[in-house]
Amino acid sequence: MINFEDTETAFATKSNAQLRKAYYMFKMVANQSLVSLGKMATSIANTLGLPIKSLVKKTVYEQFVGGENIDECEKIIELLANYNVKSLLDYSVEGKETEQDFEHTKNRLIDTIRFGGKHEAVPFAVFKVTGLARFALLEKVSKGELLSEKETKEWLKAKGRVKEICQQAHENKLAVLIDAEESWIQQAIDDLAEEMIRHYNRERVIVFNTLQMYRVDRLGYLKKLVDLANKENFYLGVKLVRGAYMEKERARARQMGYPSPIQPDKESSDRDFDAGVEYVVENLEKGRLVAGSHNQESCRKLVDLMKNNNIEPSDHRIWFSQLYGMSDHLSFNLAKAGYNVVKYLPFGPVKDTLPYLIRRAEENTSASGQTSRELLLIQKEMRRRGID
Ligand SMILES: Cc1cc2nc3c(=O)[nH]c(=O)nc-3n(C[C@H](O)[C@H](O)[C@H](O)COP(=O)(O)OP(=O)(O)OC[C@H]3O[C@@H](n4cnc5c(N)ncnc54)[C@H](O)[C@@H]3O)c2cc1C
């Protein structure tokens, strides 16, 4: 039986000073109005060029990001690997829109793949298609609209970048996860991911698509993909998550007057997430799973499912995944019990990682429930160490 309350294991990598700092950081972001204020201050500071960088760097950035570049992440990768927790380098620069930016991002992603190819502690790479293609173009492709000649060229270039990344992953024998994004651009992402999966997942799993189970249609899509994998004889890599854009999705659906693609309530998202996990585990002949979740109940269920099906904890077909700086009680206790665990380790310049950091801060306000969980665990460990 895994003890997720074992805070000694959960925070083994943290010194007393680091633990105290994490405590104050989570206390700060627990305050929703402070987060909104921080968001506003950050965007003003960005436009005006005020030196907010060091403040951000010393707080949320240090908690959730590995460093400005791959070299700066190496220490953390080694530290986590000492506890059998693997890392996945996530180049977290978002919101770029020019061809030059996309090429730059592609090159950084290829760096992460080459690095992963040489380091056992880095078994995956990851990317977002919006880091390689214009959002509006992805929306147009998703709608099936006719592209102009210029757009067709642009789309071919974007596809070329995705292909180049997957090819690099293939050559380096490294698995690559394609993150899921907003539903109105996801069709283009799914089509690209399927094309890459069909091409590269013949001998082993290289490409993983991500399915957001807060969408009402994803369980059906998962079943369709499993059928295809069996029929066409390829390995199906899927990362299952609940989904990160719920409010935005609902607001857009309301505004534009179409039915929301999101589950009516949290219980339905939980139900489909767990059902999806179960479905992949039932289909492990071709299916490969990364369960991306901070939900303790879902992790517990997957552990039980593996036990009941006599699947070894270290079975290479199943991975648990959490984000760096969050839910260490799950990652480190699962890894200690022999399960495969990989942490998303974001990196990038402070300014460019702000959208990622704001998402993390928002997710950790007291309203979301995640902070109280993190805070309680940190407090428990501080008490255990006698430093509270
Ligand atoms: C390793 C990893 C990779 C990730 N990759 C992606 C990705 O590629 N794309 C992406 O979109 N997200 C991604 N996420 C974020 C993820 O989708 C969730 O937002 C986040 O992990 C919180 O969900 P949870 O499973 O950890 O648990 P919980 O905290 O139990 O669940 C919270 C989630 O439940 C859902 N939910 C909450 N309230 C409701 C409601 N009222 N009705 C319906 N559903 C509700 C929402 O999805 C919410 O985020 C990733 C997360 C991790 C850990």
The ligand as a Gaussian input file, in Angstrom:
#p B3LYP/6-31G(d) Opt

LIG

0 1
 C        1.847000      15.857000     -16.441000
 C        0.689000      16.734000     -16.841000
 C        0.514000      17.062000     -18.174000
 C       -0.541000      17.885000     -18.560000
 N       -0.757000      18.159000     -19.875000
 C       -1.876000      18.846000     -20.258000
 C       -2.199000      19.041000     -21.632000
 O       -1.485000      18.607000     -22.533000
 N       -3.337000      19.729000     -21.925000
 C       -4.182000      20.225000     -20.960000
 O       -5.239000      20.796000     -21.280000
 N       -3.886000      20.055000     -19.648000
 C       -2.764000      19.396000     -19.272000
 N       -2.496000      19.216000     -17.942000
 C       -3.339000      19.885000     -16.918000
 C       -4.535000      19.011000     -16.586000
 O       -5.378000      18.970000     -17.709000
 C       -5.344000      19.517000     -15.384000
 O       -5.754000      20.839000     -15.600000
 C       -4.629000      19.484000     -14.074000
 O       -3.727000      18.433000     -14.005000
 C       -5.638000      19.336000     -12.933000
 O       -6.329000      18.096000     -13.023000
 P       -5.945000      16.814000     -12.149000
 O       -6.218000      15.572000     -12.877000
 O       -4.543000      17.003000     -11.708000
 O       -6.880000      16.777000     -10.875000
 P       -8.028000      17.535000     -10.176000
 O       -7.434000      18.679000      -9.429000
 O       -8.799000      16.521000      -9.434000
 O       -8.974000      18.063000     -11.325000
 C       -9.123000      19.380000     -11.712000
 C       -9.615000      19.329000     -13.142000
 O      -10.928000      18.728000     -13.188000
 C      -11.693000      19.346000     -14.209000
 N      -12.828000      20.029000     -13.560000
 C      -12.797000      20.801000     -12.443000
 N      -14.023000      21.312000     -12.157000
 C      -14.848000      20.850000     -13.126000
 C      -16.228000      21.047000     -13.396000
 N      -17.003000      21.817000     -12.626000
 N      -16.763000      20.444000     -14.479000
 C      -16.005000      19.664000     -15.286000
 N      -14.684000      19.437000     -15.072000
 C      -14.108000      20.022000     -14.022000
 C      -10.786000      20.351000     -14.884000
 O      -10.188000      19.704000     -15.969000
 C       -9.761000      20.682000     -13.812000
 O       -8.537000      21.118000     -14.348000
 C       -1.430000      18.398000     -17.564000
 C       -1.238000      18.059000     -16.222000
 C       -0.210000      17.238000     -15.848000
 C       -0.047000      16.886000     -14.394000

